[in-house]
Amino acid sequence: MFDSAKAFSNLPVELRKELLDCYQSIITNYSEGRWEPAELNGGKFCEIVYSIVHGALVGTFPARSKKPPNMVDACRALESLPPTPSLVGNRSLRIQIPRLLPYLYEIRNNRGVGHVGGDVDPNAADSTAVLATTSWLMAELVRIFHGMSLAQAQEVVDALVTRHHPLVWSVDQTKRVLDPSLKKSDQVLLLLYSESGWTEIERLRSWVEYANKTNFKNKILAPLHKTRHIEYDQTNGLARITPKGSSDVEARLAPRV
């Protein structure tokens, strides 16, 4: 299993940080309904990805991302670079990714986001387009740089994201659900929703303050696993939320504070 913490470890530290932080900002702003920041971050994301793609094609990554003078012209120039068949993802780096970046940049510049005068106000539809495009670009970069399938790459990207929920509070190494009236099973879903990847069962149990270890496994985790809201790895003492569980949290467990 690929360790998501090692994603893009071959990039310069600051460039890697810019990429991950920007993508996290898009996810967070989108999930909290802040359409304008989500779309603005889409423009910054383009500049970072362009810097990475250009660096991969020419053989030298910049220490930090740099905005090209003209995004459309810069991306067209990438297409004109000679093919390098030995480079993993060569066509994607030269053709497919550079053709998506101007589209994403256009939303930022000419849809009423980055400048006044656009004919469309920031909205959920445009933000959804930004989210879908940036998620595909992230997965494609993981696929290229780490030599895996697109499905595997998407799992890595999903694990990179820290999802926020107003009912989950973090302090030091502890998390708490701020509505203690919620059922323990719902608290478990909320806590796993806020985690990226696998969580140790004992840590989870301490967060929900469930005294009996056996009952916690049999009465809380096992039923959630049976309904496919979580994946419960009994052998290794780990759990993680499934897409079904995440959808349930987003649809049913609205903030009550």
N, C-alpha and C positions, 0 to 999 in steps of 0.2 A: 504494500500500500504506500502510495506517494505521500510524503510529509508536506502538507501545504505550506508549512513555515519556510520551506526551502524554495518556494516558487520564485522564479526570476532571480535566484541567487547569483547568476552569472552577470547580472547588470550592475553598474555602479550603484553604491548604496543609496545615494541621494535620488537617483533616477528611479530606482525600485520603489523607494518611499513615496515619491511623487505619484507614481502609477497606482499603488495600492491605496494611498490616502484619497486620491481623487475618485477612484471607483467607489470606495466606501462612502464618500460624501454624496455621490449620485444615488446610491442605494438608500441611504438614510433620508435624504431630502425627498426622494420619491415616496418612500414608505410613510412619511409624515405629511404628505400632501403639499410640500413646498415646491411647486412646479418651476418657478423662475430660477431658484438656485440649482435645481436639478439640471435644467437646460443650460444654464451658464457653465456649470461644471462639465457638461458635455463638450463645450468648446475647448476648455483647458485640457480635457482628456485627449482630444484630437492632437493637440500640440505635443503632448507627452508621447503618444503612440507614434506620431510621425518621427519624433527624435529617435525612438527605439528602432523602428523599421529602417530608417535611413542608416543608423549605426550598424544594424545587422547586415545590410547590403554592401556597405562600403568597408566593413571590417573593423570599425572603431566606434564605440559608443561614447557619446558626450557625458560629462560628469553630471550634468543637469539638462533638463529639457530646454529647448529653444524654439520660439515661435518663428516659423518661416515668414518671409516678407509677404508672400501670397500663397495661401494654402492650396488652392486649386493648381496653380502652376507648379508648385513644389511636388505635389502628388503625381502630376503628369510626368514630371522629370524622372520620378522613380520608375515609371513604366518604361521609360526609354533606356534604362540601364540594361546591359547585356545579361541574358539568363546565366545563372550558375546552377546547373543541374545537380551538383553535389551538395548544395545548400538546402537543408530541410525546409520545406515550406517556401521555396523560392518564388513560385508563381503567386502564392498568397501574399507574400511580402511585396512583390513588385506590382501586382495587378489588383487582387481582390480587396486587400486592406486599403490601399491608396484610393480606390474608387468609392469606398464607404466613407472615408474621412471628410471629403468635401460636403457630402450630404449631411453628415452630423454637424459640421461647422456651419452650414447654411441655417440650421435651426437656431443656433446661437446668434447668428448675425442678422438674419432677416425675417424672423418670426416674432418680433416685438420683445425680444429677450435682452440682447446685448446693446441695442440702440433704440431710441424712440423712433416712431414712424413705421414700425412693422404693422402689417394688416391683421395680425393674429396675436391676441394676448396669450401669455404663458398659460398652458392648459394641460389637462391630464393626458389627452391624446398625444400631444407632442412629447411630453415627458415620458410616456410609455415607449414611444419610438426611440428616444434617447436611451432609455434603460435597455431595451432589447438589443440595440446596436452595440452599446458598450459592453454588454454581457457577452455577445458573440465575439467581439474583438478580443476581450480578455481570454475567452476560452481558446480562440485561435492562437493567440500568443503563447499560452501555456502549451498547447499541442505542439507548436513549432519548436519552442525552446526546450521542451522536456521530452519530446519524442513519444507521445501517447495518442490514443484515439481522441476524437472530439468529445465522445461521451465521457471518457475518463477525465479529460481536461475540464469539462463542465463541472464535474464533481469537485475538482480542486478549486475552481473559481467559487463555487457555492461555499466551500469551507473557509475561503478567505474573508467572507463577509460576516461582520458582526451586526446582527439585527437588533434593533432597539425596540423596546416596548415600555410605555410609561409606567406599567405596573411592576416592572423589574428594576430593583435598585441594587447597585454594586458598591461594595466598600471593601477595600483591600482584596482578600481572596474569598470573600463571602458574597453571596447574592441572596436577596429576599424578595418575595412577592408582597407588594404593599397592601394587598387586600386579603387579610387572613381568613375572611369568610369563604373564600374559594375552596372548593374541594381539593384534597391533596393531589388528585390525579390532574386537575387543571393547573395547579401550581407547578407540577412536574412539566407539563407541556409548555407553560410559559418560560420556565427556566431553560429547558432544552432549546426552545425557540431562540433564546438570547445567546446561545452558545454556537460557536462554529465548530462543527465536527463532533467527535465523541466526548462524552463526559463520564467521569468515574462515578459509579453507583453510590459509593460511600459519600462522596462530596455532595451529590444530588440529595441524598437522604438527609445530610446535615443541613442543607439549605432549606428544606421543607420541614425540618425538625420532627421527623418521624422516628419514634423511639424504637420500634420493633423491626429489626433487620429482615427477618423472615417474612413478616406480613407486608413490609414495604415491597419486597420482590414479588410475592405471590398475589397480593391484593391491589397493588398499584401498577407495577411495571408489567407484569404478565398480561393483564387485561388490555393495557394500552398497546402492547406488542401484538396481541391477538387481533385487535381491530386495525392494526397497521398504522397507528398514530405515531409509534416509535419503533425503532429497531433496538432490541434488547439482547446484548451479547452476554449471556450468562457465564460463559467460560472465562472471559476476560474481565467481567465486572464493569461493562461499559454500556452506555445508551446514547442514542442520538435521535432527533426528531426526523420524521419522514415528510415528504411533500404533502401527504394527506394531513399530517399533524399540523404542519405550518399553515395550511389553508384553514383548518379548524380554528386555530388561534386567531387568525386575521378576521375570520367571519363571525366568530362567536364570542371571543374573549375581549370585548371592547373595554377600554379603560374605564374604571369606576372611581377614580380619584379626582 
